[in-house]
């Protein structure tokens, strides 16, 4: 019986310390865009993307559905808004299932 209050106290202390252990003030994430910035200029990336889209359309791999396109663009723009260049307007496309 004497062990029960001690065990309860230890459990409560552990639960109280969990938020302190998980909170990280100094979060250091890798800079994911640095290599991509060095690989292509913006103009080269746009030309490459346009070329890929033409090839995908020629092979029938692009889904031309206005509702799906609107949804994919909305998702893509939400991602872009969190990037280093949030004002960049990128065209997104959806791939057709084959």
C-alpha positions as CSV (number, residue, x, y, z in Angstrom):
1,X,0.0,0.0,0.0
2,X,2.9,2.4,0.7
3,X,4.2,1.7,-2.8
4,X,1.0,3.0,-4.5
5,X,1.4,6.7,-3.5
6,X,5.1,6.6,-4.5
7,X,4.2,5.0,-7.9
8,X,1.5,7.6,-8.4
9,X,3.9,10.4,-7.7
10,X,6.5,9.1,-10.1
11,X,3.9,8.7,-12.8
12,X,2.6,12.3,-12.3
13,X,6.2,13.6,-12.4
14,X,6.9,11.7,-15.6
15,X,3.8,13.0,-17.2
16,X,4.6,16.6,-16.1
17,X,8.1,16.4,-17.6
18,X,6.9,15.0,-21.1
19,X,6.1,18.5,-22.5
20,X,9.4,19.9,-21.3
21,X,11.3,17.0,-22.9
22,X,9.5,17.3,-26.3
23,X,9.6,21.1,-26.6
24,X,12.6,22.1,-28.6
25,X,13.5,25.8,-28.7
26,X,16.4,25.3,-31.1
27,X,15.0,23.3,-34.0
28,X,17.5,23.1,-36.8
29,X,16.0,21.7,-40.0
30,X,18.1,21.1,-43.2
31,X,17.8,23.7,-45.9
32,X,16.2,21.6,-48.6
33,X,16.2,24.1,-51.4
34,X,19.9,24.9,-51.6
35,X,20.9,22.0,-54.0
36,X,17.9,22.7,-56.2
37,X,18.8,26.3,-56.4
38,X,22.2,25.5,-57.7
39,X,21.1,22.8,-60.2
40,X,18.8,25.0,-62.4
41,X,18.1,28.7,-62.9
42,X,14.4,29.6,-62.7
43,X,14.2,29.9,-66.5
44,X,15.8,26.4,-67.0
45,X,13.5,24.9,-64.4
46,X,10.5,26.3,-66.2
47,X,11.7,25.2,-69.6
48,X,12.4,21.7,-68.2
49,X,8.9,21.5,-66.6
50,X,7.2,22.7,-69.8
51,X,9.1,20.0,-71.8
52,X,8.1,17.3,-69.3
53,X,4.5,18.4,-69.4
54,X,4.5,18.3,-73.2
55,X,5.9,14.8,-73.2
56,X,3.4,13.6,-70.6
57,X,0.5,15.1,-72.6
58,X,1.8,13.4,-75.8
59,X,1.7,10.1,-73.9
60,X,-1.7,10.7,-72.4
61,X,-0.4,10.8,-68.9
62,X,-2.0,14.1,-67.8
63,X,-5.5,14.2,-66.4
64,X,-7.3,17.2,-68.0
65,X,-10.1,17.6,-65.5
66,X,-10.9,21.2,-64.4
67,X,-12.0,20.1,-60.9
68,X,-8.9,18.0,-60.3
69,X,-6.7,20.7,-61.7
70,X,-8.2,23.3,-59.3
71,X,-7.7,20.9,-56.4
72,X,-4.0,20.1,-57.3
73,X,-3.3,23.8,-57.9
74,X,-4.7,24.7,-54.5
75,X,-2.6,22.1,-52.8
76,X,0.5,23.2,-54.7
77,X,0.0,26.8,-53.9
78,X,-0.3,26.0,-50.2
79,X,3.0,24.3,-50.4
80,X,4.7,27.1,-52.4
81,X,3.4,29.7,-49.9
82,X,5.6,28.0,-47.2
83,X,8.7,28.1,-49.5
84,X,11.5,30.6,-49.8
85,X,9.7,32.1,-52.8
86,X,6.1,32.3,-51.8
87,X,5.2,34.7,-54.6
88,X,6.3,32.2,-57.3
89,X,3.3,31.0,-59.3
90,X,3.9,27.5,-60.5
91,X,1.6,25.4,-62.8
92,X,0.7,22.0,-61.3
93,X,-0.7,19.1,-63.2
94,X,-2.2,15.7,-62.2
95,X,-1.0,12.5,-63.7
96,X,-3.6,10.2,-65.2
97,X,-3.6,6.6,-63.9
98,X,-2.3,4.1,-66.4
